[in-house]
Amino acid sequence: MVAIPKVSGILSCGFLLCLGLSDPTSATDTMKASQFEGNGGEADQQEMTSQKQGIHVMQGDVLRIEGANYVVKGLDGKEVRLHADNTTVRTGNVKPGDRIEAKITGQNHALSLLTAP
């Protein structure tokens, strides 16, 4: 009679343990599958993080440079003044007439200024 409660206790603990482990393993499998399909990859996560922080990418032609500000005409035809400082990542020497790709914040601070091909 004492053996039946022990056996049922062990079985119920094993059952609960299996339930607790099923979610992380299925979540891991789902994550791996979505990465192979191209969904939920690292680039998508970075893009989502950038959108949450108000960072976006723009392309355009540099019209003029006024001190620490770059006046860029975007592909949509609008002129935008981008502020660059010593934290801005640059490739080479950006000059008027260059086509650039810039990562900018909502306050038009340039995080990077890269010459576009």
Secondary structure, 3 states (H helix, E strand, C coil): CCHHHHHHHHHHHHHHHHHHHHHHHHHHHHHHHHHHHCCCCHHHHHHHHHHHCCCEEEEEEEEEEECCEEEEEECCCCEEEEECCCCCEECCCCCCCCEEEEEECCCCEEEEEEECC
